[in-house]
């Protein structure tokens, strides 16, 4: 009885491992056959002058994060909170993000020292 | 005293003894359980606090804001458009509003430059939110330097602290005169950021907005009540996403609670056996274990929820806050006022206390219905 159960267990593990291997082989096959498509996409991106890969289509600043600025998410009213669904999935890119939320205990640098 | 009440009191006295006998284990359970409640409660408290922050900030906003779109982006509105807006039936008053964001080059923070309606500020004079001044250690009468759009530095004399209604306003608002505003932003004379209308009858808002959209095809009317609704739903959506991400620790805890409760320790089994042998009914034993579970869950619930509210007062904002804020982290750091409604407390209570009760009472019932002699022997 016990040997049958362990046999079934190992058969299941072997089946899953085989499926995993097949998935990997399939991915490799697709990857090699997609080279032509990638090249076409690259050519298209160069022709249209794309800036970003578009992951979200709702807000301008998450659609093109490299072209986003510090003001466009808040244009509805003065001090509006950013409110597009993709806003929390695609955070501001590093070149925009202020450091202040990461080290609030510093109290922020003195504005006078940063300017002429 | 009735017999029923006396029975409950005696069982409660026994619960107190039993909990203190195994205090190490119970403390560990309350600690882990409290941590799970704290994580969930933080999301709930912060969501409610931010929604309240947004609703309070919009409370003073005009009923309709009209923005001009140019090339698909927010464009400047001609001040001359005010007359046409004021003539629409149902509009009480219309005015042009001047406001703009300003990036502090030193910190990268987004601040708000606004021209107050009363227009009492002189040129090169400014008032700012308490936190704006506090972060820069500028006293009243001190000088705040802002960069103009041409790259020069413009010194402004701080004549007072601006009146603010929310934490974000206190952290980001700078009031200036119209001349200074135009000098800082480069906005030409005759143009404003947007036009705002006050409307007395709420039922006319949609009609007026439609009239504006028809008369000015490049205008975008924003109704305040719709903004409030958007905020409420977006923060609920975001908290849902975060809670979904937190499901793994919550499930791990439920597994832990189930494992702890389902596999009653041999000591607990023996205790149940002895209690039954000395004459306790199955119902008494289940009541005993239920009281124990209620005591543990209530302690963890109060601990977790209390910590979540208290965490908002700590110098470092809770780690979840930036995830809820999204791009609003481009503003200077601000701490929303903690808010928690009865609805949120009840949701949290049913989400965390009931599964634990169920996980504890079921195995007890199984153990309590077995023959005491058998339980004590094994």
Boltz contact constraints between the chains, C-beta under 6 A:
constraints:
  - contact:
      token1: [A, 70]
      token2: [B, 103]
      max_distance: 6.0
  - contact:
      token1: [A, 70]
      token2: [B, 110]
      max_distance: 6.0
  - contact:
      token1: [A, 70]
      token2: [B, 330]
      max_distance: 6.0
  - contact:
      token1: [A, 71]
      token2: [B, 101]
      max_distance: 6.0
  - contact:
      token1: [A, 73]
      token2: [B, 327]
      max_distance: 6.0
  - contact:
      token1: [A, 75]
      token2: [B, 74]
      max_distance: 6.0
  - contact:
      token1: [A, 76]
      token2: [B, 222]
      max_distance: 6.0
  - contact:
      token1: [A, 77]
      token2: [B, 61]
      max_distance: 6.0
  - contact:
      token1: [A, 77]
      token2: [B, 65]
      max_distance: 6.0
  - contact:
      token1: [A, 78]
      token2: [B, 99]
      max_distance: 6.0
  - contact:
      token1: [A, 78]
      token2: [B, 112]
      max_distance: 6.0
  - contact:
      token1: [A, 78]
      token2: [B, 114]
      max_distance: 6.0
  - contact:
      token1: [A, 79]
      token2: [B, 112]
      max_distance: 6.0
  - contact:
      token1: [A, 79]
      token2: [B, 168]
      max_distance: 6.0
  - contact:
      token1: [A, 81]
      token2: [B, 54]
      max_distance: 6.0
  - contact:
      token1: [A, 81]
      token2: [B, 328]
      max_distance: 6.0
  - contact:
      token1: [A, 82]
      token2: [B, 326]
      max_distance: 6.0
  - contact:
      token1: [A, 82]
      token2: [B, 327]
      max_distance: 6.0
  - contact:
      token1: [A, 82]
      token2: [B, 328]
      max_distance: 6.0
  - contact:
      token1: [A, 83]
      token2: [B, 230]
      max_distance: 6.0
  - contact:
      token1: [A, 83]
      token2: [B, 231]
      max_distance: 6.0
  - contact:
      token1: [A, 83]
      token2: [B, 234]
      max_distance: 6.0
  - contact:
      token1: [A, 85]
      token2: [B, 237]
      max_distance: 6.0
  - contact:
      token1: [A, 87]
      token2: [B, 326]
      max_distance: 6.0
  - contact:
      token1: [A, 87]
      token2: [B, 327]
      max_distance: 6.0
  - contact:
      token1: [A, 88]
      token2: [B, 238]
      max_distance: 6.0
  - contact:
      token1: [A, 88]
      token2: [B, 323]
      max_distance: 6.0
  - contact:
      token1: [A, 88]
      token2: [B, 326]
      max_distance: 6.0
  - contact:
      token1: [A, 92]
      token2: [B, 327]
      max_distance: 6.0
  - contact:
      token1: [A, 92]
      token2: [B, 330]
      max_distance: 6.0
  - contact:
      token1: [A, 98]
      token2: [B, 107]
      max_distance: 6.0
  - contact:
      token1: [A, 98]
      token2: [B, 108]
      max_distance: 6.0
  - contact:
      token1: [A, 98]
      token2: [B, 109]
      max_distance: 6.0
  - contact:
      token1: [A, 100]
      token2: [B, 107]
      max_distance: 6.0
  - contact:
      token1: [A, 100]
      token2: [B, 109]
      max_distance: 6.0
  - contact:
      token1: [A, 100]
      token2: [B, 332]
      max_distance: 6.0
  - contact:
      token1: [A, 100]
      token2: [B, 333]
      max_distance: 6.0
  - contact:
      token1: [A, 101]
      token2: [B, 322]
      max_distance: 6.0
  - contact:
      token1: [A, 101]
      token2: [B, 329]
      max_distance: 6.0
  - contact:
      token1: [A, 101]
      token2: [B, 333]
      max_distance: 6.0
  - contact:
      token1: [A, 104]
      token2: [B, 333]
      max_distance: 6.0
  - contact:
      token1: [A, 105]
      token2: [B, 315]
      max_distance: 6.0
  - contact:
      token1: [A, 107]
      token2: [B, 135]
      max_distance: 6.0
  - contact:
      token1: [A, 108]
      token2: [B, 107]
      max_distance: 6.0
  - contact:
      token1: [A, 108]
      token2: [B, 135]
      max_distance: 6.0
  - contact:
      token1: [A, 109]
      token2: [B, 106]
      max_distance: 6.0
  - contact:
      token1: [A, 109]
      token2: [B, 107]
      max_distance: 6.0
  - contact:
      token1: [A, 110]
      token2: [B, 136]
      max_distance: 6.0
  - contact:
      token1: [A, 111]
      token2: [B, 104]
      max_distance: 6.0
  - contact:
      token1: [A, 111]
      token2: [B, 106]
      max_distance: 6.0
  - contact:
      token1: [A, 111]
      token2: [B, 136]
      max_distance: 6.0
  - contact:
      token1: [A, 112]
      token2: [B, 145]
      max_distance: 6.0
  - contact:
      token1: [A, 114]
      token2: [B, 105]
      max_distance: 6.0
  - contact:
      token1: [A, 114]
      token2: [B, 106]
      max_distance: 6.0
  - contact:
      token1: [A, 115]
      token2: [B, 145]
      max_distance: 6.0
  - contact:
      token1: [A, 115]
      token2: [B, 153]
      max_distance: 6.0
  - contact:
      token1: [A, 116]
      token2: [B, 153]
      max_distance: 6.0
